[in-house]
Amino acid sequence: MKLSRRDWLRNASLFGGMTLLTGGAAVSELSAEEVKKFNPRPFNTPIRLGSNENPYGPSAAMRKAMTDCYDNSCRYPWSYNSVLQDMIAKKEGVTSDHIVLVAGSTEGLKITGITYAGKGDEIISGLPTFLSMMEYAKVWGADINWVPLNKDLDYDLEEIEKRISSKTKLVFLCNPNNPTGKLLDKKAVMDFCESSCKKTMIFSDEAYYDYIEDPDYPSMIELVKKGENVIVSKTLSKVYGLAGIRMGYLVAKPEIAQKLRERVVANTNIMAIEAGKAALKDDDFYKFSLAKNLECRKMIESTLDELGLEYIPSQANFVFFHAKQDVSQLAAKMLDKGIIIGRPFPPMNDWCRVSTGTVEEVAFFNQALKEVLV
């Protein structure tokens, strides 16, 4: 029987191998075969734990796919897109005309922002959240209606719905949210999107969807399948370890997808296409990435428990915790220790976002954090 991604998350210990004690926590040691297949990044300082990158990959299969396509690098990529587009469509349960390939999901966010919110138009978004769409739309004259997270640090869906007006051209949701790593209640977000998409366009940024542990949690692609005014963004940067290759995609009903496709600026390239095709076939790497992320996230949470620091249980590849000091100050102290952490996320300037890394990197972070804060 083939296990789902969340079965693998719940059974992460299947990745066995030897264990060792690092910073008081038991972590798994990679075998030589795993190092070759899954390509952990070298342990160098400064350790970069500020950008939510997968510390593994590209896998051996992805690297081979990229090197094998070198001879096609003289070609424009247009005629090579269709196979990857079909593979993604099959994965998401839609037809290929629902898929818009983009050079990283940030490109998808930006083109959506300028497509739907021009001068004098409005985007509604929670705050703090991932800002790329809104910052880019502001350059082109759009207004941003910021709605603070509620007391539980969730998107305030009730308040967002109240603020939707004729001026509102798009509502932005990031779920799980960045920087909190928090997941919206599945019934609440589905009800909100079903209702609000009758009034305006809904954009669901699901960059971290693969890390969700609830096996029944819905993607808003379910509403796209029903022909609703919903756009979903996904990426191969995170769990597939291809942040530097730049490959993402949007999912929307065909007439919306075509409108977005016409606005694409940063087109895909031959290397990204072949890496993406190999990534979608590389089930071993996918499962490995999820399991190692869960292992390292638990290491970070264990240290935060030891230090008595509040944190938000994460459904992503980072942890957001209350540092009890301005994050800019903490970042300077951690950089002195050889570690880069996340930037401040106003208005929560005393909360810190730290990405999961390799087990060695996380152990190094844990020790440095104890030295800085104790």
Secondary structure, 3 states (H helix, E strand, C coil): CCCCHHHHHHCHHHHCCCEEEECCEEEECCCHHHHHHHCECCCCCCEECCCCCCCECCCHHHHHHHHHCHHHCCCCCHHHHHHHHHHHHHHHCCCHHHEEEECCHHHHHHHHHHHHCCCCCEEEEEECCCCHHHHHHHHCCCEEEEEECCCCCCCCHHHHHHHCCCCEEEEEEECCCCCCCCCCCHHHHHHHHHHHCCCCEEEEECCCHHHCCCCCCCCCHHHHHCCCCEEEEEECCCCCCCCCCCCEEEECCHHHHHHHHCCCCCCCCHHHHHHHHHHHHCHHHHHHHHHHHHHHHHHHHHHHHHHCCCEECCCCCEEEEECCCCHHHHHHHHHHCCEECCCCECCECCEEEEECCCHHHHHHHHHHHHHHHC
